[in-house]
Structures are given as structure tokens and as C-alpha cells.
Amino acid sequence: MWKRAATMCLLLCAALAGCKSQPVAETKIPQEEVDRKNPVESSAASIAAGKQLYGDTDCALCHGKEGNGKGVEAKDISMNLHDWRKPGSLDKFTDGELSYLIAKGKGRMPKYSDRETAEQIWQMVIYIRSIPAGGAHE
């Protein structure tokens, strides 16, 4: 049991280090990325895969388990994140922008392109898009 607790503590510390080590800077997303379309079809399977990845990759630590922007790390480091559960909260982002931000990171958010495949990142985009429609509660 203590090994599991120690492992969880190490994972949490690693996530903290990743979120805090990124400098806060303006992120300019190239137009070709803004315009990029999601090549992965939205389906129950891709939403489920994206949800699993969202939970497994530290997203919930900052963005909240339900996508409310109130994860434990967001509170601890005074981050003001979007509440993805609100209808219209994603309207100002294209799928390409979300994919780019997940892949490359932004400000304190670490990049995930070194940890996840392009398809997995697109699945996370699909899951995030499903949250306002109740995808976080499935």
C-alpha cells in the first residue's frame, strides 16, 4: 500500500514540476494549425479513449476531473482556466488550436507531443468537445 502511495506522490510531484516549469508567454498558433481538421472521427469509442487519456495524462490535475477548470493544481498555482462544461466555452477554439495547445503546451501547461501520439491528442480534443454535452459524466 505504501508503494502505491509513494508512486502516486511521485507522479503528482512530476506533474507539479511540469506545470510550474513552463514560462508564461503568449502562444501564437500558426494559421495552418488553426485550420487543421481533426482526422479522427467522433464516436463513442473515440470519446471514451480521449476521456481515458485526459485522466491518465495529468489534464485533470489542472483542468479538473470534470473539465471545470478547478483541478487541484489550478487552485494551488493560481491558474484561471476555462470551464469546458459550459456550453459555448469551446466556441472560440478550433480543433486544430486545441490539438496544437495539447501537443505544444502553453504557459505553465506542458507539451504532450512527447508522451502521446497525434491520434491520442486528437482523441483528447474529441473528448474535450464532448464535455459540454455531458461527456465528462459518461
C-alpha positions in Angstrom: 0.0 0.0 0.0 2.8 2.4 0.9 4.4 1.7 -2.5 1.3 2.8 -4.3 1.1 5.9 -2.2 4.7 6.7 -2.9 4.2 6.2 -6.6 1.1 8.5 -6.6 3.1 11.1 -4.7 6.0 10.9 -7.3 3.5 11.2 -10.2 1.9 14.2 -8.5 5.3 15.8 -7.9 6.3 15.2 -11.6 3.0 16.8 -12.7 3.6 19.8 -10.5 7.1 20.2 -11.8 5.8 20.1 -15.4 3.1 22.6 -14.8 5.3 25.1 -12.9 8.4 24.9 -15.1 6.8 26.4 -18.2 7.2 30.1 -18.6 4.0 32.1 -19.1 4.2 33.6 -22.6 1.8 34.4 -25.4 1.2 31.5 -27.7 0.9 32.2 -31.4 -0.7 29.3 -33.2 0.3 29.1 -36.9 -2.7 29.6 -39.2 -2.2 26.1 -40.8 -2.7 24.6 -37.3 -5.7 26.8 -36.6 -7.3 25.5 -39.8 -6.3 21.8 -39.3 -9.3 19.4 -39.1 -9.5 16.5 -36.8 -8.7 13.4 -38.8 -10.2 11.1 -36.0 -14.0 10.5 -36.3 -16.0 11.5 -33.2 -17.7 8.3 -31.8 -18.4 6.7 -28.5 -15.1 4.9 -28.8 -13.0 7.9 -29.6 -14.7 9.9 -26.8 -14.0 7.1 -24.3 -10.4 6.8 -25.4 -10.0 10.6 -25.1 -11.5 10.6 -21.6 -9.1 7.8 -20.5 -6.2 9.8 -21.9 -7.4 13.0 -20.3 -7.4 11.3 -16.9 -4.1 9.5 -17.5 -2.0 12.4 -18.8 -2.4 14.9 -15.9 -5.1 17.1 -17.7 -7.4 16.7 -14.8 -4.9 17.9 -12.3 -5.2 21.4 -13.7 -8.4 21.4 -15.8 -10.4 19.4 -13.3 -11.7 15.8 -13.5 -15.0 17.1 -15.0 -13.4 19.8 -17.1 -14.5 22.6 -14.8 -11.0 24.3 -14.7 -10.7 23.8 -11.0 -8.2 21.0 -10.7 -6.1 20.8 -7.6 -3.1 22.3 -9.4 -5.1 25.2 -10.9 -6.1 26.2 -7.3 -2.6 25.8 -5.9 -0.8 27.8 -8.6 -3.5 30.4 -9.2 -4.3 29.4 -12.7 -7.5 30.7 -14.2 -8.7 28.0 -16.6 -11.8 27.7 -18.8 -14.8 25.7 -17.6 -15.2 23.3 -20.5 -18.6 22.2 -19.1 -20.3 25.5 -20.1 -22.0 25.5 -23.5 -20.1 27.8 -25.8 -16.9 27.6 -23.8 -15.1 25.9 -26.7 -16.6 28.1 -29.5 -13.5 30.3 -29.7 -11.2 27.3 -30.3 -10.9 25.2 -33.5 -10.0 21.6 -33.2 -6.6 22.5 -34.7 -6.0 25.0 -32.0 -6.9 22.6 -29.2 -4.7 19.9 -30.7 -1.8 22.4 -31.1 -2.1 23.6 -27.5 -2.2 20.0 -26.2 0.8 19.0 -28.3 3.0 22.0 -27.8 1.8 23.3 -24.4 1.0 26.8 -23.4 2.3 28.9 -20.5 2.5 26.5 -17.5 0.9 23.7 -19.4 3.5 21.1 -20.5 3.5 19.8 -24.0 2.2 16.3 -24.6 3.6 15.6 -28.1 6.5 13.7 -26.4 4.1 11.5 -24.5 1.1 11.0 -26.7 0.6 10.1 -30.4 -1.1 12.6 -32.8 -4.1 10.2 -32.8 -4.3 10.2 -29.0 -4.1 14.0 -28.9 -7.0 14.2 -31.4 -9.0 11.8 -29.2 -8.5 14.2 -26.3 -9.8 17.0 -28.4 -12.9 14.9 -29.2 -13.4 14.2 -25.5 -12.9 17.9 -24.5 -15.5 18.8 -27.2 -17.9 16.3 -25.6 -17.7 17.7 -22.1 -20.3 20.5 -22.5 -22.7 17.8 -23.8 -22.2 15.7 -20.8 -19.1 13.7 -21.9 -17.4 14.2 -18.6 -20.1 12.3 -16.8 -20.4 9.3 -19.0 
